[in-house]
Amino acid sequence: MAIRERLSGNEAVSFAIKQINPDVVPAFPITPSTEIPQFIASYIANGEIDTVFVPVESEHSAMSATIAASAAGARALTATSSAGMALMWEELYLAASNRLPIVLTLVNRALSGPININADHSDGMGARDAGWIQLYAEDNQEAYDNMVQAYRISEHKDVKLPVMVCQDGFITSHAVQNIDLIETEKVKAFVGEYEPEEYLLNAANPMAVGPYATSGYYMEAKRAQAQAMFDSKKVILEIAEEFEKLSGRKYGFFEEYRMEDAEYAMVIMGSAAGAAKDAVDKLREEGKKVGLIKVRMFRPFPAQELAAALSKVKAVALMDRADSFNGFSGPLASDVRAALFANKLTPDTVAYVYGLGGRDVRVEDLEGVYDALLRGDLACEEIPYRYLGVRE
Amino acid sequence: MKTDVHKINENMSWRDITLGCMVFASGTSREFSTGEWRVDTPVFHEDKCKQCLLCVPVCPDSSIPVKDEKRLDFDYDHCKGCGICAKACPFDAISMKRGEK
């Protein structure tokens, strides 16, 4: 029987980490992810896990030490947010290109400036091209479930890529919710022991990690990395299926909510999907054919699958909790539009940026987005996308 | 994916590149002639050398071989011609050829 609990998102992810008992956790505190290394340190102090905690002097060092531990043969993990991940920028690329199965729990927070400690996706979006698999969560349960699945994906022989387990700062990380936890022995059996084939501390088989690649090799290395990202899609679905057998909870690349006959849809990611579902329910009661797609896996981007899921809609709102400052739209909107175009689909689209720096996103705000879709109010006059609820 | 480092070459497919370009062997830098990068070249004058060995530890490329406590001539396959050895030598036993391999 599952364990019924009530935990914050940070507690939930930390609990999963305790159940997994990773070998090495180098971390540096930053709001709102600070609690995760704090909980891990407490588990170690209490003798509940035998993880080696490395207190480093910066996030640059945190990711460097995580990479080093992973290359040495350890199951390694770190946690961060916002500016912390920005400081890891160089190392994020190294983790992915060196094909190291690292897990980073990212508690999404706005990037400066103006300096702000609250939720938005600008940190995760900044790393979207770093070569990491990115899984986003709507609530504590999903954050926990993604954490339990993360190493299985990351360490899979056809993947060998780092995974970012993302949840929204404060909204998810600090809000306490009911949650179903899986028994520790079942989590341990599901995740399994990490037995790397090749690792630096294996004196019997000397090796080198991260060598220089001349222009005669660099493109081949990147092509191979791109293949792993592509191949990870199949693995992510297989692991989700196995996880469903364990937990009864179903995961895919995205969740389709009341999309069966939907003519008007919204594509959204993270905690605001909860409020959006309430808006969908309310409008469905009024007979409006609205639905929602909540993206769980942003990297790799499920372009073809999303296009198929949107193939019957008349209009779709594309919701970004980060601005891309490209003068066109947020990153999710750009990718979804590209996916539609590549699949020869041309529903009406409107791109929104919402909830920056922890700005509240209420059910009625999202109802307003559906209302605009239903009215055909899609024109963007001043700039090509909309800032939801900004004071004009 | 483990590949013999000696089989890696610039004609191979991306499918055969090792994971993250990892090198599954040790001491492979010996096989890479960094000496090709050299612009200036040190010349060893054995007659002036007192075998004090001050040049050996300052060489960043381990290009001054030592045998039986005596330095030998330069390893030109790996010497990049930085000239630190020539600066370190108190006896002018190393001179630098400018712009020559």
Interface residues (C-beta under 8 A of the other chain):
Chain A: S97 N98 R99 L100 K160 E197 E198 N205 P206 M207 A208 V209 G210 P211 A213 G216 Y217 M219 E220 A221 R223 A224 Q225 Q227
Chain B: K2 I8 E10 M12 S13 W14 R15 I17 L19 G20 C21 M22 V23 F24 A25 S26 T28
